[in-house]
Amino acid sequence: MINLRQIYDEFDAHIYVESVPMVGIKSGLGSTFNRCREMRFPLIFIDRDSVANALAGMHDTHTLAFDSKADSITARIRTWSTNLYARLHEDYETKRTQERITEINCFIDFLHSELDNL
């Protein structure tokens, strides 16, 4: 059985840090594959199609993460705006009702004063 932690540590220490940036630029990752074979590291990207498929998968995953975050933000904004408009409408209706009651009370007071003056 292969110890994945050991493979990761060897890959991280030897290949990624030392050879991937330079080898990838200079020789098209040829010696990196040789190092993987020497370490008995499983080859994942062995041809152009597998690299293209992996990149497409990474791009799709990345796009999906952004889309889900955008959908989440949009849903939260929609909920917030709906609640805000409902609260504003309720406050407006409450204020309007209170003003009408105040106006009716003032009118009744005026009528009482007119009746007292007769």
N, C-alpha and C positions, 0 to 999 in steps of 0.2 A: 504494500500500500504506500502511496506517495504522500509525504507530509507536505501539505499545501503551504503551511507557514514557512517552512524551510525553502521551498521553491520561490515563494514570494520574496523572502529576504535575499536570496541569491540573485534573483532577477533585479530587484531594486538596487542592490549594492553594486552589481557588476555591469549589467546591461544598460539599465535605464540611465544611471548617473554617468557612466563612462562612455558608452559606445553609441547609444541611440542618437543623441543629437549630432555627433560628428560623423558617425558611420552612415546615418540616414542621409546626410547631405552629400557626403563624398562618394560613397560606393553603392548606394541604393539598397542599404540594409543587408548586403550579402554576408558580411562577417558576423552580423548579429545573429543570423540564422545558424551559422556555424557554432557560435557560442551557445545558442539554445540547445543544439544537438549535443554539445559537449556536456552541458549541465543536465541533460535528459529533461529539458523543459519542453512541454508539449507545444508544438508549432500550431498556432492558430491562423496566422496570416501567411499562408504558403504561396498563394498566387494572387494575381491582380483582382480576380473576381471576388475572392473572399475579403480582400481589403475594401473593395468597393461596397460589398454587401454590409460589412461591419460599419463603414462610414455612413451608409444610408440608414442603418439601424440606429446609430448614435444620433444622427440628425433628426430622425423621426422621434426618438425619445426626448431629445432636447426640445423640439418643437411642441411635442405633447405636453411637456412640463410648462412651457410658456403659455400654451393655450389654456391649460387647466387653471393656471394662476390668473390669467386674464378673465376667464369665465367666473372664477371665484370673486374677483374684484368687482366685475360687472354685476353679479348677483347681489353682492353686499351693497353696492351703490344704489341699485334698483330698490332694494328693501329699505335702505335708509331714506331715499327720496319719497317713497310711498308713505312711510311712517311720518316723515316731516310734513308732507302735504296734508295728511289726515289730521295731524296735530294742529297745523295752522288753520285748517278749515274748522276744526272743533273750537279752537280759541276764537276765531272770527265769529262763529255762530254764537258762542257764549257771550262775547263782548257785545254783539249786536242785540242779543236778547236782553242783556242787562241795560243797555242804553234805551231800548224801547220801554222797559219797565220804569226806568227813571223818568223818561218823558211822560209816560202815562201818570205817574205819581205827581209830577209837576203840574200837569194839566188838571188833575183832580184837586190839588191844592189851590190852583188858580180859581177853579169853579167854586170851591168852598169859600174862598175870600170874596168872590163876587156875590155869592148868596148872602154872606154876612153883611155886605154893604147895602143890600136892598132893604 
